[in-house]
Amino acid sequence: MEDGKRATSGDSDDEHAPEYKVSKAVTVEHLATLDSNDESLRKYKESLLGQAMTEKFAPADDPRRVVITEFRIICEGRPGGDIAYPLADKAAVDAMKETPFVLKEGCNYKFAVLFRVQHEIVSGLKYVMTVTRKGIPVAKDSLMIGSYAPQREPHRMLYPRNGWEEAPSGMLSRGSYKGKGQFIDDDKVVHLEFHIAFEIKKDWS
């Protein structure tokens, strides 16, 4: 799915999840001008909007609202350090699925994602990852990242935020896996969809 496309009902949400109403989208300009004479509200908006109060980050040559710049796999004790994939453009995203990585069985690992928000506020940004093996779903994780105003500096998401994930171990767990990741917001806009491939082995190579 291309950046900025709306997800259908089966793309990433659990069909049994409770339905809720998404609040109406509000622009940075609208928030910035609300009750401009109220000092306490002004300070609150500054803490909420940050630099977007005075400088709207909206690159004219890039219409995307959320730009994922890097996906990183952090593995405890891995020779050579982290595995990092740059994702700033479509060519890099397409190349990701052609560059599989290896997890040593039983190792501790986590994901780190760098992303930037631009143009307008993004509400309820969520990360969803579905992992399959031989075409059969074996795991699905969903993480609420939050709502963000546009700013020049990137944000960093760490999953899990505390502690580590542990890779499966044992002969039955070894083999090849594929994953589909999505960054989707409250408006059902998929800001990025990417695919990964990895193997679980007895060792790192």
Secondary structure as GFF3:
##gff-version 3
##sequence-region A 1 205
A	DSSP	beta_strand	5	6	.	.	.	ID=ss1
A	DSSP	alpha_helix	28	33	.	.	.	ID=ss2
A	DSSP	alpha_helix	39	49	.	.	.	ID=ss3
A	DSSP	three_ten_helix	50	53	.	.	.	ID=ss4
A	DSSP	beta_strand	66	75	.	.	.	ID=ss5
A	DSSP	beta_strand	83	86	.	.	.	ID=ss6
A	DSSP	alpha_helix	90	96	.	.	.	ID=ss7
A	DSSP	beta_strand	101	104	.	.	.	ID=ss8
A	DSSP	beta_strand	108	117	.	.	.	ID=ss9
A	DSSP	beta_strand	122	133	.	.	.	ID=ss10
A	DSSP	beta_strand	136	148	.	.	.	ID=ss11
A	DSSP	beta_strand	155	159	.	.	.	ID=ss12
A	DSSP	beta_strand	165	166	.	.	.	ID=ss13
A	DSSP	three_ten_helix	171	173	.	.	.	ID=ss14
A	DSSP	beta_strand	175	184	.	.	.	ID=ss15
A	DSSP	beta_strand	189	201	.	.	.	ID=ss16
###
